[in-house]
């Protein structure tokens, strides 16, 4: 492992470990803490797993597109804060998010399932850092597949909730038919009118007042 790759993994682990005290200093809401802990734990689990199992290059290749998609999501949020009608960035992020999950699964299966399975040395050796055994490969693939399925499940729920909110906001209000309003006004006119003349506020005409006084 080169110094640059090792330094990258150390920075990643340091960043995600420091996210735990940040939950306290940022005064995160209690209902949001479990979700944040799962989020941080998944990063630490996969980054530390790639570092300890000597899957450094695979982890590096998988982290680059993942971080790029996350970067695009945060940039889209910044544009959304300036203009609430901006939705193009989120649409592009949704497409790239799905493609990123597919790319992660394909690269993982090709590397761990086929590449490492054909390697000559498949003996567990802690001294040399060789973990290329069947049990480890199955555990690695299972963890990656479960994580990608979990992320897709959260993504689908997020998109469905966002679509429902958008459809509720855009729901047209029921308008009254103009014929009904016209009919009411005509009936009101017949009630308040005398000899084809309307009186204000439905008051009696001078002729009616004269007949009543007599």
ZIPE-V38498 format. One record per run of one state. SS is the DSSP state (h for helix, s for strand, l for the rest). FROM is the first residue (numbers start at 0). TO is the last residue. If there is no record, write none. Layout:
((SS/FROM/TO) (SS/FROM/TO))
//
This chain:
((l/0/1) (h/2/24) (l/25/28) (h/29/51) (l/52/54) (h/55/81) (l/82/86) (h/87/117) (l/118/123) (s/124/124) (l/125/128) (s/129/129) (l/130/132) (h/133/168) (l/169/176) (h/177/191) (s/192/193) (l/194/195) (s/196/197) (l/198/198) (h/199/201) (l/202/204) (h/205/212) (l/213/213))
//
